[in-house]
């Protein structure tokens, strides 16, 4: 099947800074979750990892889900800088929430 030049689209490579930000935010999500889970009033809401997951389990779960999903979306052409900006914004909100939970737990709860 022949394609005309008007149907071809050039794809910009994904921004390495956005990918680095995404990766950093994933690590910060794990770190802030880990810090919060050190208090008796905090538990994880993600049913996949359980109420008190280890750092290893959180890393393994994220890697098992995110790496194949990202590769598939890249192959399909569904990921671009705009999508990464949206993902990074969402993850920044998750990290800020985790940090807020941690700070509140530190003031009001018992450390395990």
Secondary structure as UniProt FT lines:
FT   HELIX           5..7
FT   HELIX           16..36
FT   TURN            37..38
FT   TURN            40..41
FT   TURN            47..49
FT   TURN            51..52
FT   HELIX           55..76
FT   HELIX           81..108
//
